[in-house]
Amino acid sequence: MWAVYIMGFVAVKNKDVMKFLKNIVSNNPLWQVQEFLGMAFDNYCKTIGYEKSLKTIDEWLRCKNQNNRRL
C-alpha cells in the first residue's frame, strides 16, 4: 500500500506509473489499497497543480471502473 502512495509522486515524472495506477492498482479488491490509491492520485494532482490535473481527472471520471471514478 505504501508503494501505491509513493507512486503518486513518481507518476508526475513517469506517465507509465500513472497508467499502472489507473489500469492495474484500481482493480485491486482491497479497500485499503483503494484508500492509498486515492492519496496517491491526490498527491499527483497537488504536485502538478489541480488546474493541470483536470484532463486526468476527467479521464478517470469517464472510466468504466468504478474505483477510478470514485477517486
Buried (B, 14 or more C-beta within 10 A) or exposed (E): BEEBBBBBBBBBEEEEBBEBBBEEBBEBEEEEBBEBBBBBBBBBBEBEEEEEBEEBBEEBEEBEEEBBEEB
